[in-house]
Amino acid sequence: MAVALVSVAASSWASPPARSWSLTNLVKVARHRYPAYVGIRAVGLTNSGAVYWTAYRQYTDGKTLEVFRWKSGRLSDLGSPGPGLGVYAVNGRGQFVVETMPPPVPTGPVSSGVIPWPDIHAYLWQQGKLTPLGSLGGSHTFAQAINDRGQVVGSSDLSKSARVPLHAFLWQNGKMTDLGTLGGSYSEPTAINDRGQIIGTSLTASRRLHGFIWEHGKMTDLGTLGGSETRPVALNEHGQVIGQSTTPNGTAHHFDDGVAFVWQNGKMTRLPTLDLHGYPGMSPRSVPSAINDRGEIVGISETSDAAGRAFLWQDGRMVDLGTLGGRSSHAAAIDDRGDVVGWSDTKLVPWTAEQAPRPRPVLWQDGVKVELPVDYPSPTEATTITPSGNEILGAGGWPPHQALLWIRS
């Protein structure tokens, strides 16, 4: 497939005022109503615009999380799945993937010389009911993702013996199915779409780590771009997969010099990188972040010193999305209309500056950069956008400790 690079002039990416977006600081909302709660963490933004997050009560033993939902301006306390359980994912039906939280690593001496590690179990939690997912025969089950049909993917060991490798599984209707491997001893899922297609990584018979797509009971090797390993990142509802692959000229087992790909109908296509003149470091690599149902891909074209530019790949062209005047930008998500969200540096200032104005949340829409409003000067990122483009979820602070929701007015 022929591809073309498109460099967009900075003057065409003016930054108009973000008056069309309203901002809600969800941490402030939560603490206004529940002032004793701490450790607030966003779990997910659903396609309908509902945001779910978890928090601890301040003066407890720190083991019991409660779950909250914010939708249409209304905050709801959904209760807790139980002590010692963490919430890792949620779907549009309000079904949660829940997993045993491992205890802190002991800081003192351990008499046996081996740090004890308890069994890890995964559950489906919905309407206050906790359903164990079971296992593939071992003591540990790790849940990874859930789709809107209630299908859960994760990994589990096959027996209770030590050093037993994990296999990817699909759980649905109370039954767990071993997805198998690509000939090796290990497999792990990355994501599942609403068609039940699953992507992940697996060892091959030659002990190479390859990406796979699983559907209708069959695991298919995604292949490579001439290197030895691939790593899928995401897929859309049409079964198009994006990820990274090593190349013949790169380090055999290192994705720092890997390149982005899109896989569809059995064929892997390499995505180009942006021509980053003036950026230090080696030749840039491409790191994809997300793909929408139109097959448009966003990510970052990055140099070896972690500087880079957000890109949009559409119609066989790589578009440089530019920055808000700084050195680097990152595209994190894209909706089904082609609107892109992420973050960008602004003017160059020392990271130690108290009011450092970077990075800032940004929306790229119809060839225009919009800096989303914030209510404090800390570094802020936009991370997720709904398919309709009407809601954007982000995080702020350093490290991130604020959950922010932008809604289109």
C-alpha positions in Angstrom: 0.0 0.0 0.0 1.4 3.4 -1.0 1.5 5.9 1.8 2.2 9.6 1.8 3.5 12.0 4.5 1.6 15.2 5.0 3.1 18.1 6.9 0.6 20.6 8.1 1.7 24.2 8.4 1.5 25.6 11.9 -0.5 28.6 10.7 -3.4 26.3 9.6 -3.7 25.0 13.2 -4.9 28.1 15.0 -6.1 27.6 18.5 -9.5 29.3 19.0 -10.9 29.7 22.5 -12.5 26.5 23.9 -15.8 28.1 24.7 -17.8 25.1 23.4 -16.6 22.8 26.1 -17.6 22.7 29.8 -15.3 21.3 32.4 -16.2 19.2 35.4 -13.5 18.3 37.9 -14.8 15.0 39.1 -12.4 14.8 42.1 -13.8 18.1 43.4 -17.4 16.9 42.8 -16.7 13.7 44.7 -15.0 15.4 47.6 -17.7 18.0 47.9 -20.3 15.2 48.5 -18.0 12.6 50.1 -15.2 14.6 51.8 -13.7 11.6 53.6 -12.8 9.8 50.4 -9.2 9.6 49.1 -7.3 7.9 46.3 -9.9 8.8 43.6 -9.1 7.0 40.3 -11.1 7.0 37.1 -12.0 3.5 35.8 -13.5 4.4 32.5 -15.6 6.5 30.2 -18.4 4.6 28.5 -19.9 5.2 25.1 -22.9 6.8 26.6 -20.8 9.4 28.5 -20.9 7.8 32.0 -17.7 8.0 34.0 -16.9 5.5 36.7 -14.3 5.9 39.4 -13.2 4.3 42.6 -12.1 5.8 46.0 -11.2 4.7 49.5 -12.7 5.9 52.8 -10.0 8.0 54.4 -9.8 6.4 57.9 -10.1 2.8 57.1 -7.5 0.1 56.5 -7.3 1.1 52.9 -8.6 -2.3 51.6 -12.2 -1.5 50.6 -12.9 0.5 47.4 -16.2 2.1 46.6 -17.4 2.7 43.1 -19.0 5.9 41.8 -20.7 6.9 38.6 -21.2 10.4 37.1 -23.7 10.8 34.3 -25.7 13.7 33.1 -24.7 15.8 36.1 -25.7 13.2 38.6 -23.3 11.4 41.1 -24.2 7.9 42.3 -22.5 5.8 44.9 -22.7 2.2 43.6 -21.2 0.5 46.7 -18.2 -1.8 47.0 -17.5 -5.2 45.4 -15.8 -6.2 48.8 -12.6 -5.9 50.9 -9.4 -6.6 49.1 -10.9 -6.3 45.6 -9.8 -3.8 42.9 -11.9 -2.6 39.9 -10.0 -2.8 36.6 -12.5 -2.2 33.8 -16.2 -1.4 33.1 -18.4 -1.8 30.1 -21.4 0.3 28.9 -23.9 -1.9 30.8 -22.3 -1.1 34.1 -20.6 -4.5 34.5 -17.2 -4.4 36.2 -14.1 -6.6 36.0 -12.9 -7.1 39.6 -9.7 -8.7 40.8 -7.9 -9.5 44.0 -5.5 -6.7 44.9 -2.1 -8.1 45.9 -0.9 -7.0 49.3 2.1 -4.6 49.7 5.5 -6.3 49.3 7.0 -7.0 52.8 9.7 -4.5 53.7 11.2 -6.6 56.5 13.0 -10.0 56.4 11.1 -13.0 55.2 11.9 -16.1 57.2 11.5 -18.5 54.3 13.5 -16.4 51.9 10.5 -16.3 49.5 8.0 -13.5 49.5 4.5 -15.1 49.9 2.1 -14.4 47.0 -1.6 -15.1 47.6 -3.9 -16.5 45.0 -5.3 -14.0 42.6 -9.0 -14.3 41.6 -11.1 -12.4 39.1 -14.8 -11.7 39.2 -17.7 -10.1 37.3 -19.5 -7.5 39.5 -22.9 -6.2 38.5 -25.8 -4.8 40.4 -24.1 -5.7 43.7 -23.5 -9.3 42.8 -20.1 -10.9 42.6 -19.6 -13.8 40.2 -16.2 -15.7 40.3 -14.7 -16.3 36.8 -12.9 -19.4 37.9 -9.6 -20.5 36.4 -8.0 -22.8 33.8 -6.8 -25.1 36.6 -4.4 -22.9 38.5 -4.4 -20.5 41.4 -4.2 -17.2 39.6 -6.7 -15.5 37.3 -6.1 -12.0 35.9 -8.9 -10.2 34.2 -7.9 -7.7 31.4 -11.0 -6.3 29.6 -14.8 -6.6 29.2 -16.9 -5.7 26.2 -20.5 -4.5 26.1 -21.8 -8.1 25.7 -20.3 -9.0 29.1 -17.5 -11.1 27.6 -14.4 -11.0 29.7 -10.8 -11.7 28.6 -7.8 -12.3 30.8 -5.2 -14.9 31.6 -4.9 -17.8 34.0 -2.3 -20.5 34.9 -3.1 -24.1 34.0 -2.2 -25.7 37.3 -1.2 -24.9 40.8 2.4 -26.0 40.2 5.1 -23.3 40.4 6.2 -21.5 37.3 3.3 -22.6 35.2 2.9 -20.1 32.2 -0.3 -18.2 31.7 -2.9 -18.8 28.9 -5.3 -16.3 27.6 -9.0 -17.0 28.2 -12.5 -15.9 27.2 -15.2 -16.0 29.8 -18.8 -15.8 28.8 -22.1 -17.1 30.2 -20.3 -18.6 33.2 -17.8 -20.6 31.1 -14.1 -20.0 30.7 -12.4 -21.0 27.4 -8.7 -21.5 27.0 -7.6 -19.6 23.9 -4.5 -21.6 23.5 -1.2 -20.3 22.1 0.7 -19.9 18.8 2.7 -23.0 19.5 4.6 -21.8 22.6 3.8 -22.0 26.3 2.3 -18.5 27.0 -0.4 -16.2 25.8 -2.0 -13.1 27.1 -4.9 -10.9 25.8 -4.8 -7.2 25.1 -8.4 -6.2 24.1 -11.8 -7.5 22.9 -14.3 -5.8 20.7 -18.1 -6.2 20.7 -17.9 -8.9 18.0 -15.9 -11.1 20.3 -12.7 -10.7 18.4 -9.7 -10.8 20.8 -6.1 -9.6 20.3 -3.1 -10.4 22.4 0.4 -11.8 22.4 1.7 -15.3 22.5 5.0 -17.2 22.4 5.5 -19.2 19.2 7.1 -22.6 19.0 10.4 -20.8 18.3 9.9 -18.6 21.5 9.2 -15.4 19.6 6.5 -13.1 21.0 3.9 -12.5 18.3 0.6 -10.7 18.2 -2.6 -12.7 17.6 -6.2 -12.2 16.8 -8.7 -14.9 18.0 -12.2 -15.4 16.6 -14.5 -18.3 16.1 -12.3 -20.6 18.1 -9.2 -20.0 16.1 -6.0 -18.0 16.9 -4.3 -16.4 14.0 -0.7 -15.1 14.0 -0.5 -11.5 13.0 3.1 -12.0 11.7 5.8 -9.3 11.7 7.3 -6.6 9.6 10.4 -8.7 9.0 11.6 -8.6 12.7 11.0 -11.2 15.3 8.2 -9.8 17.5 4.9 -7.9 17.4 2.8 -6.3 20.0 -0.9 -5.4 19.3 -2.3 -2.3 20.9 -6.0 -2.0 19.9 -8.6 -3.2 17.4 -11.9 -1.7 16.1 -15.3 -3.3 15.4 -14.2 -4.4 11.9 -11.3 -6.5 13.1 -8.5 -4.0 12.1 -5.6 -4.3 14.5 -2.9 -1.8 15.3 0.4 -2.3 17.1 4.1 -2.3 16.9 6.6 -4.7 15.2 10.3 -5.0 15.2 12.0 -4.8 11.8 15.0 -6.6 10.2 17.2 -3.5 10.9 16.1 -3.0 14.5 17.0 -4.7 17.8 15.6 -8.2 17.7 13.6 -8.0 21.0 13.2 -4.3 21.6 10.3 -2.1 20.6 12.2 1.2 21.1 13.1 1.0 17.4 9.9 -0.7 16.4 7.4 0.7 13.9 3.6 1.0 13.9 1.4 -1.3 11.8 -2.2 -1.9 10.8 -3.3 -5.5 10.2 -6.5 -6.4 8.3 -7.7 -9.4 6.3 -4.5 -11.3 6.9 -2.2 -8.5 5.8 0.1 -6.3 7.9 0.9 -2.8 6.6 3.7 -0.6 7.9 2.8 2.9 8.9 5.4 5.6 8.1 7.0 8.0 10.6 6.9 11.8 10.5 10.0 13.7 9.2 11.0 15.3 12.5 13.7 17.7 11.3 15.4 19.5 14.2 14.6 16.8 16.8 17.6 15.2 18.4 18.2 11.4 18.6 18.1 8.6 16.2 15.5 8.0 13.4 12.0 8.3 14.8 9.8 5.3 15.6 6.0 5.2 15.4 3.9 4.3 18.3 0.1 3.8 17.7 -2.5 4.6 20.4 -6.0 4.1 19.0 -8.0 3.2 15.9 -11.6 4.2 15.2 -14.3 2.3 13.2 -13.4 4.2 10.1 -9.8 2.8 10.2 -8.2 6.1 11.2 -5.2 5.7 13.5 -3.6 8.1 15.9 -0.4 7.9 17.9 3.0 9.5 18.2 6.1 9.6 15.9 8.8 9.6 18.5 12.6 10.0 18.6 15.0 8.1 20.8 15.0 10.8 23.4 11.2 10.5 23.8 10.4 13.7 22.0 7.8 13.4 19.3 4.7 14.6 17.5 1.1 13.4 17.4 0.0 11.9 14.1 -3.2 11.0 12.4 -3.1 8.3 9.7 -6.1 8.3 7.3 -6.6 7.4 3.7 -3.0 6.2 3.4 -1.6 9.5 4.6 0.4 10.4 7.7 -0.6 13.8 9.0 1.5 15.8 11.5 -1.0 17.2 14.0 1.5 19.7 15.4 1.8 21.2 18.9 0.5 24.1 21.0 3.8 25.9 20.4 6.0 23.5 22.3 8.3 20.6 21.3 6.1 17.5 21.7 2.5 16.3 21.4 0.8 13.0 21.8 -2.5 11.7 20.3 -4.2 9.3 22.7 -7.7 8.6 21.3 -9.9 9.2 18.3 -13.7 9.2 17.9 -15.8 7.9 15.0 -15.9 11.4 13.4 -12.1 11.7 13.3 -11.7 14.1 16.2 -8.5 13.4 18.1 -7.6 14.1 21.8 -4.3 14.0 23.6 -1.9 16.5 25.0 0.8 19.0 23.8 3.6 21.1 25.2 3.2 24.8 25.0 6.1 27.2 25.3 9.3 25.8 26.6 9.7 26.3 30.4 11.6 24.4 33.0 9.8 21.4 34.4 10.7 22.7 37.9 8.6 25.8 37.4 5.7 25.9 39.8 3.3 27.1 37.1 4.7 25.2 34.2 2.1 25.4 31.5 2.8 22.0 29.9 1.5 19.6 28.9 -2.0 20.9 28.1 -5.1 18.9 27.0 -5.8 19.4 23.3 -8.6 18.4 20.8 -7.7 18.3 17.1 -10.8 18.8 15.1 -11.3 19.5 11.4 -7.7 20.9 11.0 -7.9 23.1 14.1 -6.2 22.6 17.5 -8.4 23.4 20.5 -6.8 23.8 23.9 -9.3 22.4 26.3 -10.1 24.5 29.4 -8.6 23.5 32.8 -9.2 24.9 36.3 -5.6 24.8 37.6 -2.1 25.1 36.0 -0.8 21.6 36.6 0.1 19.3 33.6 -3.1 17.9 32.2 -3.9 15.3 29.6 -7.0 14.3 27.6 -7.0 10.5 27.4 -10.4 9.2 26.1 -13.2 10.4 23.9 -16.6 8.8 23.3 -17.4 7.6 19.8 -19.9 10.5 19.4 -17.2 13.0 20.4 -19.4 14.7 23.0 -17.4 13.7 26.1 -13.7 13.7 26.8 -12.0 12.2 29.9 -8.7 13.4 31.1 -6.3 13.5 34.1 -4.3 16.3 35.7 -1.6 16.9 38.3 1.9 15.5 38.6 1.6 12.6 39.1 -2.0 12.6 37.7 -4.5 12.9 40.7 -7.4 14.7 39.1 -10.2 13.2 37.0 -11.5 15.7 34.5 -14.6 15.5 32.2 -15.2 17.8 29.3 -18.7 17.9 27.8 -19.5 19.6 24.5 -21.9 22.5 25.2 
